[in-house]
């Protein structure tokens, strides 16, 4: 392989990395390694999953009967606009006031929804005789709540009539400037017997992907679970359909979540408390995933409270890991996480300094280019020497004709005489492609860059350039780079080298503008470096010829 094929090698390597990365994300549940005994964790407490199955039957949907409809309760904080239904006390709508809608930036982003075309809600209840479930009718003192200025918390209390001497109050506690909501049950046992209830907390949603998602940019939508023993695992809807979902059912740590591009909702039980995780399909294109926890034994005349933290919001990397161990893994960079995480850290640090993600990407490109400068210089020197030797190589081709063996031997001898490594241009490309792929997923998966503007018409660095200006300019820089490279002696290769930059740049029409910006700046710096090295070597050509 000679240096004339360098550009084709770059295209091939990048294509292979993209294909492998796509396959990895499509077929692998998680970048972490699964234990072989996953799903067979030793049971740490009795589990009431059989009772929950009866509760799950005939799930509430928008097509439910009038008797299942409840009163709508509106709750507003500085971060959230929520809607709670007194039917079950479900959290059925959740609007994020600091995030814009994917398709219409004039609207706020809606995470939880309860509409005929899309169901994604948070439910909870108690398991035990005469205890309220997500099908029980609750009542509240008001239909509208708002977090007042100067207050840190807002409580919404839902009650049911006492049954058999047991009184239950469901409490939502919202917090100022937070996406965290505490869901509690206050259980008072006024009966004559001790009470041993269980509490369950679950999501109910369909498999519909978020609005604006395309198959050109594959992202994961579905349940995920984390335990210290089995680490982070995705539970795909398709595996639930086939009855092949594998996950740790019993543990004393971890959490369960519902993921989609940029956002998640998660139930976060406290560690060192026994729990059972479950995944069920209660209806056509409806999936429930959740966790069951035992409530401590309640003696007659006593009151016990169980509280479950609930997070519903953006996958902001600085805050997720602080909420629960492993929650930061929901920002899925795939198999290049080891490269992507430090890239994002540096990018975030640069953004704090520039206050512009586009400028941060440019500075990151300069830093990466500086880091790889020695490798790039060696590559361009090798290419420049090949360019100088192009006339000699053309004469060899004419001399040996179709005798490829003799031509190859003569070229190897020439490389040895001139001290040229024909593979010298390959290593820098091979090293930079993983960085490119990692940055691709950083720009794609980081909610911090969602709707982040750069300048002029680039109002969202995570989306493609709407006018394709950056991809076109990048294509031009690739043409310039190909002109600086040695011309292949083979006419067919020469034609391919002329067409490939244009064809390859078409791929970037569908890439995030931030990624194209990175590649464009990288190309400009490469052209400057390659031109300077090529010029220096070509100017030294006469002196070399005299020797």
Secondary structure, 3 states (H helix, E strand, C coil): CCHHHHHHHHHHHHHHHHHHHHHHHHHCCCCCCCCCCCCCCCCCCCCCHHHHHHHHCCCCCCCCCHHHCCCEEEEECCCEEEEEECECCEEEEEEEEEEECCCCCCCEEEEEEEECCEEEEEEEEEECCCCCCCCCECECCCCEEECCCCCCEEEEEEECCCECCEEEEEEEEEECCCCEEEEEEEEEECCCCCECCEEEEEEEECCCCCCCCCCCCCCCCEEEEEECCCEEEEECHHHHHCCCCCCCCEECCCEEEEEECCEEEEEECCCCCCEEEEEEEEECCEEEEEEEEECCCECCCCEEEEEEEEEEEECCHHHHHHHCCCHHHHCCCHHHHHHHHHHHHHHHHHHHHHCCHHHHHHHHHHHHHHHCHHHHHHHHHHHHHHHHCHHHHHHHHHHHCCCHHHHHHHHHHHHHHHCCCCCCCHHHHHHHHHHHHHHHHHHHHCHHHCCCCCECCECCCCCCCCCCHHHHHHHHHHHHHHHHCCCCCCHHHHHHHHHHHHHHHHHHHHCCHHHHHHHHHHHHHHHHHHHHHHHHHHHCHHHHHHC
